Amino acid sequence: EECSNRGICDQTTGSCDCFNTNGDQYAGNDCSEVVTSPITTCPGDPICSDRGVCDASTKRCICEDGHTGGDCSQRSCPQGLTWFGYPSSNNAAHDVMADCSNMGTCQRTTGECQCNDGFFGSACEYMGCSGDDSSQTSCNGHGRCLSLRELALNHKNSDGTSLPIQYGSDANEPSTWDADRIFGCDCDEGYGGFACTLMTCPTGVDPLSNSTVLYDCSNKGLCDHATGICRCLAGWGSSNGSGSYGSKNDCGRRKSLRGFP
């Protein structure tokens, strides 16, 4: 137990401040040494900080909900399933509860979690989207921050048609434990990238292929993600989406060049 439940841990220094109340005193790096004997009552002034009940046989405080510490003087933080830890058995992990999901620091004076960068929620139980605000849910104003479950339902195949995927629907499938915990950006039309910071270029099929896969700039140019404009390779220009002249600016039409068929 932290400080042997006979002291308060200073989270800044990692050292224990041992109790010395009601004539009972503790010492040592982990407050396990009894200075005064016998111990007469539970720690706290008043006893258990008026936030718990003293167990007369063990001289330990049983704290009320929302309070913790050897003398019940600290606030407890919301708990969530740990992000990282050892598996509890075969195909079983992320099933242990911990303060702030082990991805943040519990502020014992307020009972609130201070989440590590990239995580949010009262118990730091969510991995957020990248964006331009502290909520981790903005996608820079050019998309929606959705869970993996929601993103899977919005999935599209390589030719752009809708192909929803059921992710996390089977409660007995351990590999989808993150379905409602990890979030990503579903970018608005015209934007892309993991944080929706890139402008997308027109897409098209490769005119030299029979495939229906859509490529940026029809695989015949380079996309300038700062402007969303294709820089076509020599000999290629804008098409109508079917290989003929048009205004898509997708590099999908082979230009007629003098001396070439």
Order of alpha helices (4+ residues) and beta strands (2+ residues): beta-beta-beta-beta-beta-beta-beta-beta-beta-beta-beta-beta-beta-beta-beta-beta-alpha-beta-beta-beta-beta-beta-beta-beta-beta-beta
